[in-house]
Amino acid sequence: MQEQEDRNETRKTKILISVITILLAIIVTITIFYIRSTHPRTQAKKEATEIAKEYAHLETIDNFYWFTRKETYFSVTGQNDQGEKLAVIIPKSGEKVTVLNQKDGVEEGHIRQILETDYKEKNIQKISLGLYDDKPTWEIVTKNDDHTLNYYLLSFKKAEEIMVIKNV
């Protein structure tokens, strides 16, 4: 009888160890996929932040944006050593950096408000800042109830509509 109980305990222990091993393997796999999938964004943010600090003397970083239209841009917003709120737009090549004073344009919070009130968009998926036709531009992606997407390009200066693509 004791032998039977010992075998049952050993079997339960083996099952428990197997379950724990499988769960650990799943956690490790998910972690590896997460790290690999976020690495390009993390690396781009790090490099854009370094360039923004060099070109605009940013001391604090508020936001990082990845803008992709005709070309790819990485943008960083923050405050410089004189307390000015700036936006730094960096082409993927790293050349010809654009530094903007945020007071000369529309900030992200106001862009959100415009989309929600003027365009009646409730499900904003992404907002990013970059250059479109060499002009500072906000790109906004929204999602409809039927899971189609809308793309808005609004000017940085006055949030004027540049382009709208709906139901993609």
N, C-alpha and C positions, 0 to 999 in steps of 0.2 A: 504494500500500500504506500509506504514511504517512497519507494522507488518511483511509483507512478506520479506522485506529487512532485518529486524532484524533476522528473522529465517534463511535466507540465510547466513548472516554473522556468526551466531552461528554455523551453519552446517559447513561452511568453517573452522572456528576455531577448531571445533572438529576433522575434517579431518586432519588439519595441526598438531594438537597435537598427533593424532594417528600415523601419518607418522613419526614424530620426535621420539615418543616413540619406534616404531618399529626399526628405525635406531639406536637409542641408545642401544636397546637390542642386535642388531646384532653386534655392535661395542664391547660391553661388552663381548659377547660370543666369538668373535674372539680373543680378548685380553686374556681371560682366557685360551683358547686353546693354544695360542702362549706361554704364560708363562709356562703352564704345559709341553708343548712339548720341551721347551728349558731348563727346570729346571735341568734335569740330566747332560747336557753338562755344564751348568753354575756351578753346584755344583762340577763336576769333575775338571773343570778348576780352581776353587777356591782352592780345596784341593791340586791339583798338584802344583799350584803356591806356596802354603805354604810349601810344602815338598821341592820344588826346592830352595826356599829361605833358608830353614834350611840346606840342604845338600850341596848346591853349592854357597850359599851366593849371589844369584842373586839379583841385585838391580833393574834391568829393565827386563821386559818380552816382547819379540818380538812376539812369536807365541805359540799357544797351539795346540797339535795334539792328536787325539783319534785314536789309531792303533788297529785293530782287525784282527788277523790271527788265529794262534793256541791259543793264549792267548790275553788278552786285556792289552794295555799299554796306559798311558797318558804321553805325553812328552811336555816339555816346553823349549823354547830357549830364551836366553837373555844374559845380561852382568853381571858379578859378581862385587864385590867391588874393584877388581884390574883391571877392564876394559877388562877382557878376555871374549870372546864370547863362551858360553857354551851351550850344549844341555843336558837336564836332562830327563832320561827315567825312568818312575815309573810304576811298575807292578800294576795291579788293586788291588792286596792285600796290596800294600804300602810297601812291603818288598824288599830288595835287589835293591836299587836305583842305576842306572848307570849314571855317569857323564862323558860327553865327551867334549873335546875341539873341537869347530867347525872347527878350522884350520886343524885338523887331518882328516877331512872328507869333504864331498861334501854338500854344503848348498842348501836349497830349491830352490833358484833362478837358480842355476846351474842345478839342477835336472829338472826343467821346461824346460830349454834350451835344455838339452839332449833329453827329450821326444819330443820336437817340431822339432829338427833337425835330430837326429838319428832315431827316431821311427815315424816321420811324424805325430805326434799326435797334433791335434789342439784344441780339446775340453777336457781339463783336468778338471775333476770333483772334485777330492780330492787328496791331498798329505798328508801323515802322516808319522811320525817317530816312530819306536818301535824296538822291538827285534824279530827276526825270527831265530830259532835254536840258540838262545843265542848270535846272532850277530846283531849289530845295522843295521837297514834296513829301507829304504824308501819304502813305499807302495804308488803307484800311480794308480788312477782309471780314465780312460778316457771313453768318450762316442762316439760311431760311429754315422754316419748319419742315420743308421737304428735303432738307440736307443739301440743297444746292448753295453755291457760294456767290457772293457779290463782292466786287472789287471797286474801291473808290480811290481816286487820286485827287487830293486836295492840296492847294498851294500852302506852303509854310507861312508865307507873308500874311495872307488874308483868308485862308481856308476856302479859296475859290475853287470851284469844281474844274478839274482838268480832264478827267475821264471817269466814266462809270461803266462797268461791265456787270450785267446782272444774270442771275440764274445759270451759272456755269456748273 
